[in-house]
């Protein structure tokens, strides 16, 4: 992909308008019955949180998980 920086737009934190983000990990548990493993498994999902206030913008969550974490996102 040949992308120029001037062809991009900044993303801001929905809560504090900060523009710096850090990668954090959302961890989900997968049942051993679904994975056919002897134990439940942990599934790490990388998301971005605001460096200033730790808020996670809705657009950073996987679409199928947004409704599960709406309260967490709104509390931060």
N, C-alpha and C positions, 0 to 999 in steps of 0.2 A: 504494500500500500504506500503510495506516495502522498503523504499528508503534511501540509504546512501548518505550523503553529498558528498563523494568522487565520486559518480556516476553522479554528476551534473556538469554543466558548467556555468560559469558566463555569464550574459547578460550585454552588455555595451551600453551606449548611442551612437547612430549612429553619433551624432554631436561632442560631446566632450570626448567620451570614459569613462565618469563617470560610476560608478557601483551602485550608490545609487539612488533610485527612490521613489517618493511620489505618493499617490493616488490622482487623481484629477477627477472631474466629467464633463463629456460631457453631455449637456442637449439638448434633441430633443423635438420638439413639435408634438403632435399627434392631428389631427383634430377631433373635436367633431363629425363629420360625420362618421369618421372611428371607433371611440370608442363608439358611441351611448351614450355619456355623454352630459349634458347640456352645458359644456364649453370645450374648447381645454384643453388637458392634457399635463403636462410636464413629460418627460421620462428621468430619470437620468441614465447615462451609466458610470460606473467607468472605468477609464483608468489610466495608469502610466505615469508620466512625470519625466524627469531627475531632480534630486534634485539640480544640479548645474546650468543647463542652461534652464530648463523647456521644453526641446525638448520632443516630444512624438514619440517614434519609431513606424514605420508603423505596426510592429507585435503586438503592444499593442492596436490597433484599431480593432473593429469588422470588419471582412472581407468585409461585404456589405457596410461599411462606408468609407473604405480606399480611394476610388477615390473622395469622397466628401471633404475629409480633407487633400488631398495631398499638397495643397498650404500652409495651416496652418502649417503642419508638416515641410515643407521645409523652411518656413520663420523663425521658431524658431531655 
